[in-house]
Amino acid sequence: MTSDPFAAAERPVRIGVQMAPQHALYPLIRETLQRIEDAGADIAFNWDHFFPLSGEPDGLHFEAWTELAAWAEQTERIELGSLVNCNSYRNPNLQADMARTIDHISGGRFIFGTGSGWFERDYVEYGYDFGTVGTRLDALARDLPVIRDRWTKLNPAPLRDIPILIGGGGEKKTLRLVAEHADIWHSFSDLETLRRKLDILRGHADAVGRDVTEIELSTELRNRTVEEADDLYAEGVRLFTVGITGPEYDLETVQKWIDWRDAKNG
């Protein structure tokens, strides 16, 4: 395929910072969040897990949604969400209500990032059925329409059409869900893989009658060079995420990519 449908020239580059809620106490997390917002990042993400994903397995860690509610109150401009929520851990109607509530707390800055879940320890220790990749994706497919429907029934309603970000690259099920429901697709692909998956996403979008250019492309910047980011930009990616973790949150790397964003946006 050509990259034209995804070039999204009208979209600015955005930088999201995924601040892992691990190996730090909340005062440091709160201070770092403020520094991220002051630096000009566009989105602050956390992740939806119950234990650290790196470092000491039983180290300091906080729960995602209660943290996001605090972030919504502590910030003024930056958007916020999880990269990503685990659909397995909460009833879909509850997820919708929690999202709507944070949307109001933040003044309309919440992004509903979601996925099917994968970290087995979360499931086992918190008493959830781990199932299989297929059953977890089927549950996400079942629950996303429920979430969207609940948003139409809540009083008060969300302040905006809450953007849905779906993370993952599964070609048969996940990309179909992206085509059906997502405003943002977050992948972890290199350039060649991204090109191939975009072809597949276009096919799913055609099948469900969706204009694929409505979907913002997102990817992480972990260990990528500026040249690699430039190539992904040329392919149409406009949201780039930087991961940082406690106990020492790396804000120098965040600033580097914010400067790159500003150069791209002119």
C-alpha positions as CSV (number, residue, x, y, z in Angstrom):
1,M,0.0,0.0,0.0
2,T,1.0,3.6,-0.2
3,S,1.0,5.7,2.9
4,D,-1.2,8.4,1.5
5,P,-4.5,7.3,3.4
6,F,-2.6,7.4,6.6
7,A,-0.4,10.4,6.0
8,A,-2.9,12.5,8.0
9,A,-1.1,15.7,7.1
10,E,-3.8,17.6,9.0
11,R,-2.9,15.8,12.3
12,P,-0.2,17.2,14.5
13,V,2.4,15.0,16.0
14,R,1.6,14.2,19.6
15,I,3.8,12.8,22.4
16,G,2.3,10.6,25.0
17,V,4.4,9.7,28.1
18,Q,3.6,6.4,29.7
19,M,4.6,6.8,33.3
20,A,4.7,3.3,34.8
21,P,3.1,3.3,38.3
22,Q,5.9,1.2,39.7
23,H,9.0,1.5,42.0
24,A,8.0,4.9,43.2
25,L,5.8,6.3,45.9
26,Y,2.9,8.6,44.9
27,P,4.6,12.0,45.8
28,L,7.3,11.3,43.2
29,I,4.6,10.2,40.7
30,R,2.6,13.4,41.3
31,E,5.7,15.6,40.9
32,T,6.8,13.8,37.7
33,L,3.3,14.1,36.2
34,Q,3.4,17.9,36.8
35,R,6.8,18.1,35.1
36,I,5.5,16.1,32.2
37,E,2.6,18.5,31.8
38,D,4.9,21.5,32.2
39,A,7.2,20.2,29.6
40,G,4.4,20.2,27.0
41,A,3.6,16.5,26.6
42,D,0.2,15.9,25.0
43,I,-0.9,12.8,26.9
44,A,0.0,11.1,30.2
45,F,-0.5,7.4,30.2
46,N,-0.1,4.7,32.9
47,W,-0.7,1.0,32.6
48,D,-3.4,-1.3,34.1
49,H,-1.5,-3.9,36.0
50,F,-1.3,-4.9,39.7
51,F,2.5,-5.7,39.8
52,P,5.6,-4.3,38.3
53,L,6.5,-5.4,34.8
54,S,10.2,-4.8,35.2
55,G,12.6,-4.6,38.1
56,E,11.7,-6.1,41.4
57,P,8.6,-8.2,40.8
58,D,7.2,-7.4,44.2
59,G,8.3,-3.8,44.2
60,L,6.2,-0.7,44.7
61,H,3.1,-0.5,42.4
62,F,-0.2,1.3,42.2
63,E,-3.6,0.6,40.6
64,A,-4.4,2.4,37.4
65,W,-7.9,3.8,37.5
66,T,-7.7,5.4,40.9
67,E,-4.4,6.9,39.9
68,L,-6.0,8.3,36.7
69,A,-8.8,10.0,38.7
70,A,-6.1,11.7,40.8
71,W,-4.2,12.8,37.7
72,A,-7.4,14.3,36.3
73,E,-7.7,16.5,39.3
74,Q,-4.0,17.4,39.5
75,T,-3.6,18.5,35.9
76,E,-5.1,21.2,33.7
77,R,-4.2,20.6,30.1
78,I,-2.7,17.2,29.4
79,E,-4.9,14.3,28.2
80,L,-4.7,11.1,30.2
81,G,-5.5,7.4,30.1
82,S,-4.2,3.9,30.4
83,L,-1.9,2.3,27.9
84,V,-3.9,0.1,28.2
85,N,-6.8,-0.8,30.4
86,C,-7.3,-4.5,30.9
87,N,-10.9,-5.4,29.8
88,S,-10.9,-8.5,32.0
89,Y,-10.7,-6.8,35.3
90,R,-13.9,-4.8,35.4
91,N,-17.5,-5.1,34.2
92,P,-18.0,-3.2,30.9
93,N,-20.7,-1.0,32.3
94,L,-18.5,-0.2,35.2
95,Q,-15.7,0.7,32.9
96,A,-17.9,3.0,31.0
97,D,-19.0,4.8,34.1
98,M,-15.5,5.1,35.5
99,A,-14.4,6.5,32.2
100,R,-17.3,9.0,32.1
101,T,-16.5,10.1,35.7
102,I,-12.8,10.7,35.0
103,D,-13.8,12.5,31.8
104,H,-15.8,14.9,34.0
105,I,-13.1,15.3,36.6
106,S,-10.6,16.2,33.9
107,G,-12.9,18.5,32.0
108,G,-13.0,16.3,28.9
109,R,-9.4,15.1,28.7
110,F,-9.8,11.3,29.2
111,I,-8.8,8.8,26.6
112,F,-10.2,5.2,27.0
113,G,-7.2,3.1,26.1
114,T,-8.1,-0.6,26.3
115,G,-7.0,-4.1,25.4
116,S,-7.7,-7.7,26.1
117,G,-5.1,-8.3,28.8
118,W,-2.0,-10.6,28.9
119,F,-0.1,-10.5,32.2
120,E,-1.0,-13.9,33.8
121,R,0.2,-12.9,37.3
122,D,-2.4,-10.2,37.5
123,Y,-5.1,-12.7,36.8
124,V,-3.9,-15.5,39.1
125,E,-3.2,-13.3,42.1
126,Y,-6.4,-11.2,41.8
127,G,-8.7,-14.1,41.1
128,Y,-9.6,-13.6,37.4
129,D,-9.9,-16.3,34.9
130,F,-6.9,-16.1,32.6
131,G,-8.4,-18.0,29.7
132,T,-6.7,-17.9,26.4
133,V,-5.7,-15.1,24.0
134,G,-8.8,-16.0,22.0
135,T,-11.3,-15.9,24.8
136,R,-9.9,-12.6,26.1
137,L,-10.2,-11.0,22.7
138,D,-13.7,-12.4,22.4
139,A,-14.6,-10.8,25.7
140,L,-13.2,-7.4,24.5
141,A,-15.3,-7.7,21.3
142,R,-18.4,-8.5,23.4
143,D,-17.7,-5.6,25.9
144,L,-16.8,-2.7,23.7
145,P,-20.3,-2.2,22.3
146,V,-21.6,-2.4,25.9
147,I,-19.2,0.3,27.0
148,R,-20.2,2.6,24.0
149,D,-23.9,2.0,24.7
150,R,-23.6,2.8,28.4
151,W,-22.0,6.1,27.5
152,T,-25.2,7.1,25.7
153,K,-27.3,6.3,28.9
154,L,-25.2,7.9,31.6
155,N,-26.5,11.0,33.3
156,P,-24.6,13.3,33.1
157,A,-23.3,12.2,29.7
158,P,-19.6,12.3,28.9
159,L,-18.3,15.8,28.1
160,R,-17.1,14.6,24.7
161,D,-17.1,11.5,22.5
162,I,-14.5,9.8,24.6
163,P,-11.7,8.7,22.3
164,I,-11.1,4.9,22.2
165,L,-7.5,3.7,21.9
166,I,-7.0,0.0,21.2
167,G,-3.6,-1.5,21.7
168,G,-2.3,-4.6,19.9
169,G,-1.6,-6.0,16.5
170,G,-3.5,-9.3,16.1
171,E,-4.5,-9.4,12.5
172,K,-7.8,-11.3,12.6
173,K,-9.4,-10.1,15.8
174,T,-7.6,-7.1,17.2
175,L,-7.4,-5.1,14.0
176,R,-11.0,-5.9,13.3
177,L,-11.9,-4.3,16.7
178,V,-9.7,-1.3,15.8
179,A,-11.6,-0.9,12.5
180,E,-15.0,-1.1,14.3
181,H,-14.3,0.9,17.4
182,A,-11.0,2.7,17.7
183,D,-10.2,6.4,17.3
184,I,-6.5,5.5,17.9
185,W,-4.7,2.3,17.1
186,H,-1.5,1.7,19.2
187,S,1.0,-0.8,17.8
188,F,4.5,-1.9,18.6
189,S,5.5,-2.5,15.0
190,D,8.6,-1.7,13.1
191,L,8.2,0.0,9.8
192,E,7.8,-3.0,7.5
193,T,5.4,-4.7,10.0
194,L,3.4,-1.5,10.3
195,R,3.0,-1.3,6.5
196,R,1.7,-4.8,6.3
197,K,-0.7,-4.4,9.2
198,L,-2.0,-1.2,7.8
199,D,-3.0,-3.1,4.7
200,I,-4.9,-5.5,6.9
201,L,-6.5,-2.7,8.9
202,R,-7.7,-1.1,5.6
203,G,-9.3,-4.4,4.7
204,H,-11.2,-4.6,8.0
205,A,-12.2,-1.0,7.7
206,D,-13.6,-1.6,4.3
207,A,-15.5,-4.6,5.6
208,V,-17.2,-2.6,8.3
209,G,-17.8,0.5,6.3
210,R,-15.3,2.6,8.2
211,D,-13.1,5.4,6.8
212,V,-9.7,4.3,7.9
213,T,-8.3,7.8,7.9
214,E,-10.4,8.5,10.9
215,I,-8.1,6.3,13.0
216,E,-5.0,8.0,14.4
217,L,-1.9,5.8,14.3
218,S,0.2,5.5,17.4
219,T,3.4,3.6,18.3
220,E,6.0,3.5,21.0
221,L,9.4,5.1,20.8
222,R,11.3,2.5,22.9
223,N,14.9,2.3,21.7
224,R,14.0,4.0,18.4
225,T,16.3,6.4,16.7
226,V,15.2,9.7,15.3
227,E,15.6,8.3,11.8
228,E,13.3,5.4,12.7
229,A,10.7,7.8,14.1
230,D,11.0,9.9,10.9
231,D,10.2,6.8,8.9
232,L,7.1,6.0,11.0
233,Y,6.0,9.6,10.7
234,A,6.3,9.4,6.9
235,E,4.0,6.3,7.1
236,G,1.3,8.3,8.9
237,V,2.0,7.7,12.6
238,R,1.2,10.8,14.6
239,L,1.1,9.7,18.2
240,F,4.4,8.6,19.7
241,T,4.7,7.3,23.2
242,V,7.7,7.4,25.5
243,G,7.9,5.0,28.4
244,I,9.4,6.0,31.7
245,T,9.6,4.2,35.0
246,G,10.5,4.7,38.7
247,P,12.4,5.0,40.8
248,E,14.1,7.5,38.5
249,Y,11.8,8.8,35.8
250,D,13.8,9.8,32.7
251,L,12.6,13.2,31.7
252,E,15.5,14.0,29.5
253,T,14.3,11.5,27.0
254,V,10.8,12.9,27.2
255,Q,12.2,16.4,26.4
256,K,14.2,15.1,23.5
257,W,11.0,13.7,21.8
258,I,9.0,16.8,22.7
259,D,11.6,18.8,20.9
260,W,11.4,16.4,17.9
261,R,7.6,16.8,17.9
262,D,7.9,20.6,17.9
263,A,10.3,20.5,14.9
264,K,7.8,18.2,13.0
265,N,4.9,20.5,13.8
266,G,6.8,23.6,12.8
